[in-house]
Amino acid sequence: MKLIVISLLTFLAYVPTNLYKLKVEVIGLRSNKGQMMMALYRDVDEFPTKKGRYKHLILTPHNHVATGVFEDLHPGKYAVAVILDENKSFDMDKNMFGFPLEQYGFSNNAREQLSAPSFQKASFELHTDRKIQIKVE
């Protein structure tokens, strides 16, 4: 009898968690040279830093497009940042004035004049499998 009760409690305590996929398509690439660095964020305070990445992908562009899939994602709020790292330095190259030399973009195609957009502007809710498109500049 104890075994049945323990088994029943274990069964009732188990709440299946839905996990989702996020497909990210990056368009507007000026070349297929280098690698596309794609980072997924959940933390508003760490966006868009290397330290704050929840998950990341490194992809090879084809036909001026890069597509990546983040899997096993819990429902919630996320944001994506991408960089076309043409020289494979694993960093955003900038000119002497601090302006980016490589193409980059954010989810929701969020943009600011002299800084990265806020997490709020770039974030979106994920409650099902989803596809987003980011246009780099």
Backbone as CSV, one residue per row, in Angstrom:
resi,resn,N_x,N_y,N_z,CA_x,CA_y,CA_z,C_x,C_y,C_z
1,MET,0.820,-1.203,0.000,0.000,0.000,0.000,0.866,1.271,0.000
2,LYS,1.952,1.254,0.799,2.847,2.411,0.837,3.424,2.696,-0.538
3,LEU,3.772,1.630,-1.247,4.344,1.795,-2.583,3.352,2.458,-3.531
4,ILE,2.094,2.096,-3.425,1.064,2.693,-4.287,0.910,4.172,-3.961
5,VAL,0.877,4.507,-2.680,0.726,5.902,-2.279,1.935,6.726,-2.725
6,ILE,3.132,6.190,-2.518,4.338,6.902,-2.946,4.354,7.074,-4.455
7,SER,3.976,6.042,-5.182,3.932,6.123,-6.641,2.912,7.159,-7.099
8,LEU,1.756,7.185,-6.455,0.713,8.138,-6.808,1.167,9.571,-6.514
9,LEU,1.786,9.795,-5.372,2.282,11.125,-5.029,3.370,11.579,-5.997
10,THR,4.252,10.665,-6.360,5.301,10.985,-7.328,4.682,11.360,-8.667
11,PHE,3.694,10.606,-9.097,3.014,10.879,-10.359,2.329,12.238,-10.317
12,LEU,1.636,12.541,-9.214,0.916,13.803,-9.103,1.869,14.991,-8.972
13,ALA,3.026,14.768,-8.379,3.992,15.845,-8.206,4.690,16.196,-9.520
14,TYR,4.719,15.265,-10.431,5.368,15.514,-11.711,4.471,16.384,-12.571
15,VAL,4.951,17.578,-12.881,4.227,18.482,-13.765,5.055,18.623,-15.033
16,PRO,4.552,18.114,-16.129,5.342,18.212,-17.354,5.561,19.670,-17.750
17,THR,6.757,19.974,-18.164,7.106,21.318,-18.603,7.208,21.325,-20.121
18,ASN,6.500,22.248,-20.724,6.588,22.376,-22.170,7.870,23.104,-22.524
19,LEU,8.613,22.526,-23.428,9.833,23.146,-23.924,9.625,23.494,-25.389
20,TYR,10.177,24.618,-25.804,9.925,25.128,-27.137,11.207,25.351,-27.922
21,LYS,11.031,25.573,-29.220,12.136,25.891,-30.123,11.953,27.316,-30.623
22,LEU,13.081,27.985,-30.792,13.086,29.316,-31.380,13.999,29.281,-32.596
23,LYS,13.430,29.510,-33.764,14.207,29.575,-34.998,14.467,31.049,-35.298
24,VAL,15.749,31.383,-35.505,16.142,32.761,-35.779,16.767,32.825,-37.164
25,GLU,16.193,33.633,-38.032,16.717,33.836,-39.374,17.284,35.249,-39.452
26,VAL,18.557,35.347,-39.813,19.223,36.648,-39.932,19.388,36.961,-41.417
27,ILE,18.861,38.104,-41.829,18.898,38.499,-43.235,19.671,39.803,-43.397
28,GLY,20.012,40.110,-44.641,20.697,41.359,-44.949,22.206,41.291,-44.819
29,LEU,22.754,40.077,-44.776,24.208,39.939,-44.636,24.897,40.414,-45.905
30,ARG,25.946,41.218,-45.751,26.666,41.720,-46.920,27.601,40.679,-47.508
31,SER,27.905,39.617,-46.725,28.768,38.553,-47.237,28.478,37.250,-46.490
32,ASN,29.069,36.182,-46.993,29.006,34.888,-46.324,30.305,34.610,-45.577
33,LYS,31.160,35.605,-45.532,32.467,35.484,-44.915,32.335,35.464,-43.384
34,GLY,33.163,34.672,-42.728,33.189,34.649,-41.268,32.126,33.761,-40.663
35,GLN,31.637,34.186,-39.511,30.665,33.390,-38.764,29.602,34.295,-38.159
36,MET,28.424,33.730,-38.024,27.331,34.445,-37.374,27.312,34.017,-35.910
37,MET,27.495,34.977,-35.013,27.382,34.708,-33.582,25.984,35.138,-33.140
38,MET,25.262,34.201,-32.563,23.876,34.422,-32.187,23.744,34.120,-30.694
39,ALA,23.241,35.072,-29.923,23.122,34.898,-28.479,21.685,35.114,-28.028
40,LEU,21.256,34.256,-27.123,19.908,34.314,-26.552,20.027,34.763,-25.104
41,TYR,19.173,35.690,-24.700,19.212,36.271,-23.358,17.858,36.128,-22.673
42,ARG,17.930,35.984,-21.331,16.727,35.989,-20.497,16.809,37.052,-19.406
43,ASP,18.001,37.547,-19.149,18.240,38.443,-18.023,18.328,39.888,-18.486
44,VAL,17.412,40.714,-18.014,17.362,42.115,-18.402,18.648,42.863,-18.033
45,ASP,19.261,42.497,-16.920,20.456,43.209,-16.446,21.725,42.829,-17.196
46,GLU,21.726,41.707,-17.882,22.937,41.228,-18.559,22.844,41.305,-20.081
47,PHE,21.833,41.985,-20.598,21.645,42.096,-22.047,22.389,43.310,-22.561
48,PRO,23.121,43.261,-23.625,23.572,42.117,-24.410,25.066,41.824,-24.176
49,THR,25.423,41.341,-23.042,26.826,41.053,-22.730,27.158,39.587,-22.959
50,LYS,28.442,39.300,-23.143,28.864,37.899,-23.281,28.532,37.122,-22.017
51,LYS,28.760,37.746,-20.884,28.515,37.104,-19.597,27.036,36.737,-19.422
52,GLY,26.149,37.527,-19.981,24.725,37.330,-19.771,24.038,36.371,-20.719
53,ARG,24.787,35.783,-21.638,24.153,34.876,-22.609,23.547,33.674,-21.903
54,TYR,22.317,33.370,-22.247,21.669,32.157,-21.747,22.098,30.966,-22.613
55,LYS,22.058,31.163,-23.920,22.521,30.167,-24.889,23.125,30.930,-26.058
56,HIS,24.018,30.271,-26.793,24.552,30.914,-27.989,24.875,29.873,-29.052
57,LEU,24.892,30.359,-30.287,25.199,29.535,-31.454,26.240,30.251,-32.299
58,ILE,27.069,29.463,-32.965,27.998,30.005,-33.959,27.682,29.290,-35.265
59,LEU,27.323,30.074,-36.274,26.803,29.527,-37.525,27.602,30.028,-38.710
60,THR,27.513,29.295,-39.807,28.113,29.706,-41.069,27.020,30.251,-41.975
61,PRO,27.154,31.492,-42.423,26.142,32.062,-43.330,26.179,31.391,-44.707
62,HIS,25.025,31.294,-45.335,24.885,30.777,-46.700,23.914,31.685,-47.444
63,ASN,24.271,32.070,-48.651,23.408,32.915,-49.486,22.961,34.180,-48.752
64,HIS,23.877,34.772,-47.976,23.639,36.025,-47.261,22.537,35.920,-46.204
65,VAL,22.359,34.708,-45.684,21.384,34.435,-44.620,22.032,33.480,-43.626
66,ALA,21.710,33.642,-42.347,22.149,32.692,-41.318,20.924,32.288,-40.512
67,THR,20.760,30.994,-40.312,19.604,30.489,-39.575,20.072,29.565,-38.465
68,GLY,19.559,29.812,-37.276,19.891,28.981,-36.124,18.643,28.630,-35.344
69,VAL,18.725,27.545,-34.578,17.594,27.097,-33.771,18.054,26.887,-32.332
70,PHE,17.392,27.578,-31.425,17.588,27.348,-29.992,16.506,26.370,-29.548
71,GLU,16.919,25.309,-28.874,15.971,24.267,-28.471,15.867,24.168,-26.961
72,ASP,14.839,23.451,-26.511,14.618,23.170,-25.091,14.484,24.450,-24.266
73,LEU,13.667,25.375,-24.754,13.458,26.648,-24.074,12.170,26.614,-23.259
74,HIS,12.259,27.069,-22.038,11.075,27.186,-21.188,10.274,28.405,-21.622
75,PRO,8.976,28.420,-21.350,8.192,29.610,-21.657,8.765,30.813,-20.917
76,GLY,8.686,31.978,-21.539,9.175,33.179,-20.878,9.568,34.265,-21.848
77,LYS,10.263,35.252,-21.314,10.679,36.421,-22.090,12.146,36.250,-22.478
78,TYR,12.429,36.483,-23.769,13.778,36.325,-24.312,14.103,37.498,-25.224
79,ALA,15.403,37.654,-25.510,15.879,38.610,-26.514,17.076,37.969,-27.213
80,VAL,17.302,38.357,-28.467,18.397,37.803,-29.266,19.269,38.936,-29.774
81,ALA,20.584,38.698,-29.755,21.552,39.617,-30.359,22.411,38.816,-31.324
82,VAL,22.731,39.401,-32.481,23.545,38.709,-33.486,24.653,39.627,-33.994
83,ILE,25.779,39.015,-34.327,26.911,39.729,-34.933,27.452,38.874,-36.064
84,LEU,27.674,39.483,-37.232,28.374,38.801,-38.310,29.859,39.048,-38.079
85,ASP,30.520,38.066,-37.515,31.939,38.159,-37.154,32.773,37.746,-38.365
86,GLU,33.014,38.711,-39.248,33.664,38.406,-40.526,35.108,37.941,-40.382
87,ASN,35.802,38.383,-39.359,37.207,37.977,-39.189,37.388,36.893,-38.121
88,LYS,36.288,36.373,-37.620,36.285,35.288,-36.627,37.102,35.636,-35.378
89,SER,36.964,36.879,-34.925,37.671,37.324,-33.721,36.875,37.022,-32.445
90,PHE,35.654,36.559,-32.600,34.734,36.281,-31.492,34.423,37.539,-30.683
91,ASP,34.447,38.679,-31.366,34.153,39.943,-30.720,33.645,40.926,-31.773
92,MET,32.962,41.982,-31.313,32.495,43.033,-32.210,33.653,43.984,-32.476
93,ASP,34.103,44.053,-33.715,35.177,44.984,-34.074,34.589,46.384,-34.239
94,LYS,35.337,47.379,-33.732,34.878,48.769,-33.791,35.979,49.648,-34.354
95,ASN,35.589,50.801,-34.904,36.579,51.755,-35.413,37.122,52.599,-34.257
96,MET,37.972,53.550,-34.561,38.625,54.337,-33.512,37.655,55.219,-32.728
97,PHE,36.452,55.419,-33.257,35.439,56.200,-32.557,34.456,55.322,-31.780
98,GLY,34.659,54.013,-31.859,33.801,53.086,-31.125,32.585,52.605,-31.889
99,PHE,32.496,52.944,-33.171,31.353,52.500,-33.977,31.642,51.100,-34.539
100,PRO,30.631,50.246,-34.574,30.825,48.871,-35.062,31.270,48.823,-36.518
101,LEU,32.210,47.924,-36.796,32.659,47.676,-38.169,31.967,46.455,-38.768
102,GLU,31.361,45.655,-37.920,30.703,44.431,-38.381,29.188,44.577,-38.231
103,GLN,28.472,43.834,-39.055,27.014,43.910,-39.020,26.482,43.264,-37.750
104,TYR,25.391,43.818,-37.238,24.791,43.313,-36.014,23.299,43.597,-36.029
105,GLY,22.586,42.956,-35.128,21.154,43.196,-35.026,20.590,42.584,-33.757
106,PHE,19.315,42.902,-33.495,18.631,42.447,-32.292,17.219,41.993,-32.641
107,SER,16.665,41.151,-31.805,15.279,40.729,-32.004,14.374,41.957,-32.003
108,ASN,13.237,41.817,-32.639,12.287,42.916,-32.891,12.907,43.998,-33.770
109,ASN,14.097,43.717,-34.342,14.845,44.702,-35.121,14.983,46.016,-34.348
110,ALA,15.149,45.866,-33.032,15.296,47.022,-32.138,16.619,47.727,-32.439
111,ARG,16.604,49.043,-32.435,17.791,49.862,-32.728,17.801,51.092,-31.834
112,GLU,18.993,51.509,-31.470,19.222,52.772,-30.780,20.313,53.487,-31.559
113,GLN,20.438,54.776,-31.370,21.427,55.547,-32.116,22.864,55.233,-31.711
114,LEU,23.187,55.307,-30.428,24.572,55.182,-29.996,24.810,54.064,-28.976
115,SER,23.852,53.171,-28.838,24.026,52.068,-27.886,23.135,50.904,-28.298
116,ALA,23.296,49.816,-27.576,22.418,48.665,-27.804,21.022,49.008,-27.281
117,PRO,19.993,48.419,-27.857,18.639,48.664,-27.345,18.467,48.027,-25.970
118,SER,17.452,48.430,-25.273,17.150,47.839,-23.969,16.588,46.430,-24.171
119,PHE,16.660,45.641,-23.132,16.067,44.304,-23.152,14.570,44.409,-23.461
120,GLN,13.910,45.404,-22.899,12.467,45.574,-23.123,12.150,45.774,-24.599
121,LYS,12.976,46.562,-25.297,12.709,46.812,-26.718,12.998,45.592,-27.589
122,ALA,13.966,44.787,-27.187,14.363,43.636,-28.002,13.666,42.344,-27.582
123,SER,12.997,42.338,-26.457,12.461,41.077,-25.926,11.103,40.712,-26.527
124,PHE,10.789,39.439,-26.393,9.526,38.879,-26.883,9.158,37.711,-25.981
125,GLU,7.897,37.355,-25.990,7.414,36.225,-25.202,7.482,34.953,-26.034
126,LEU,7.866,33.874,-25.387,7.920,32.563,-26.037,7.009,31.618,-25.268
127,HIS,5.909,31.204,-25.908,4.968,30.277,-25.293,4.577,29.162,-26.260
128,THR,5.291,29.099,-27.372,5.082,28.072,-28.383,6.328,28.084,-29.262
129,ASP,6.495,27.083,-30.110,7.595,27.147,-31.067,7.414,28.416,-31.892
130,ARG,8.522,29.065,-32.199,8.409,30.370,-32.856,9.570,30.601,-33.812
131,LYS,9.323,31.412,-34.837,10.364,31.839,-35.771,10.383,33.352,-35.775
132,ILE,11.603,33.911,-35.670,11.756,35.360,-35.766,12.786,35.667,-36.854
133,GLN,12.725,36.891,-37.350,13.672,37.316,-38.379,14.339,38.608,-37.894
134,ILE,15.661,38.646,-38.060,16.434,39.834,-37.671,17.157,40.342,-38.908
135,LYS,17.007,41.637,-39.186,17.714,42.261,-40.295,18.916,42.991,-39.722
136,VAL,20.106,42.610,-40.189,21.317,43.268,-39.694,21.632,44.504,-40.524
137,GLU,22.378,45.412,-39.906,22.806,46.637,-40.594,24.274,46.844,-40.341
